[in-house]
Amino acid sequence: MTLFSSLFHLSVGILSEGLKALWSPHTGIVDWGKVNHSYSEDFKYRGGDVCLQFEVCGFHTVPESQRFTTSSQKEFPVRVTSEKQTIRCRYVVTCGGLYSDKLAELSGCSSEPKIVPFRGEYLLLKPEKSSLVRGNIYPVPDPRFPFLGVHFTPRIDGSVWLGPNAVLAFKREGYKPTDISLSDLCESLKYRGFQKLAIQHLGYGLKEIYRSINLRAQVKELQKFVPSLTIADVTRGPTGVRAQALDKNGNLVDDFVFDSGSGNLGERILHIRNAPSPGATSSLAIARMVADKVEQTFSL
Ligand SMILES: *[C@@H]1O[C@H](CO)[C@@H](O)[C@H](O)[C@H]1NC(C)=O
């Protein structure tokens, strides 16, 4: 079946079923680690360098008054500094996930939208039960709730991940409930946008916390999709942290947010403050969009 005809079948399915579920026969499972690795190999092959463990602490540019005293300043006017190192750049594009708001602030941009970290915990299906789930199972999103809800994801290694939920993380990199940073936590709690979200979705939020503690409650949620699933079929699994951009009115930002601030740095820096899911699946399309944005912002 060609992609086109299966899309046709898919849309007929949607129309006749009144949007209960989607069946997407061409959705495959790939090894994202390998894809990621080959992206970085491509980048290096074309002359790029990948520096890991480089915690950015500032962006600087040569002041207007003493602009371009040397040719290297003229060519690479932006300095990106960490505690120990400096990299000189012609242009800078940032995409800092959990720290994307902090990076934007470092170059004088607004602190909003702010990143509020939400932990997403998964359960794992026990290997002997993996035949219960043969493809991705997704709920149809309920627009009344801020997050998509649990889904079933078979992975390249044969394991099946169930989840994630969404509970406030007490730290930007708060992968465990016991990871707490008072300053990160206060920042979230003091943020008007978070307060509005919390008030609006208090019931949902409390249920999520309850389900996070009580495995049985989480399994009950999953049984809506796979009724034969029991608590004996699952174990606790890995967790991730969503870099959730929230505006000051408490809305979850679900589109891309670009920012470049003002002043000299503004002509040289492009911040990607929010890159919504699915990032990996759409990475090539996102790259094309970012490249267009770079051309436009820097008049290249
Ligand atoms: C992607 O590759 C980079 C190094 O090139 C690594 O730091 C990062 O953890 C990788 N991410 C994933 C999800 O594999």
The ligand as a MOL file (V3000), in Angstrom:
LIG
                    3D

  0  0  0     0  0            999 V3000
M  V30 BEGIN CTAB
M  V30 COUNTS 14 14 0 0 0
M  V30 BEGIN ATOM
M  V30 1 C 22.8720 13.0780 21.4150 0
M  V30 2 O 24.2660 13.2010 21.2040 0
M  V30 3 C 24.9540 14.0510 22.1030 0
M  V30 4 C 26.4160 14.0600 21.7160 0
M  V30 5 O 26.6290 14.2510 20.3720 0
M  V30 6 C 24.7780 13.5820 23.5330 0
M  V30 7 O 25.3580 14.4950 24.4050 0
M  V30 8 C 23.2970 13.4440 23.8350 0
M  V30 9 O 23.1300 12.9050 25.1210 0
M  V30 10 C 22.6210 12.5390 22.8310 0
M  V30 11 N 21.1950 12.4920 23.0930 0
M  V30 12 C 20.4930 11.3880 22.9830 0
M  V30 13 C 19.0480 11.4970 23.3230 0
M  V30 14 O 20.9660 10.3260 22.6190 0
M  V30 END ATOM
M  V30 BEGIN BOND
M  V30 1 1 1 2
M  V30 2 1 1 10
M  V30 3 1 2 3
M  V30 4 1 3 4
M  V30 5 1 3 6
M  V30 6 1 4 5
M  V30 7 1 6 7
M  V30 8 1 6 8
M  V30 9 1 8 9
M  V30 10 1 8 10
M  V30 11 1 10 11
M  V30 12 1 11 12
M  V30 13 1 12 13
M  V30 14 2 12 14
M  V30 END BOND
M  V30 END CTAB
M  END
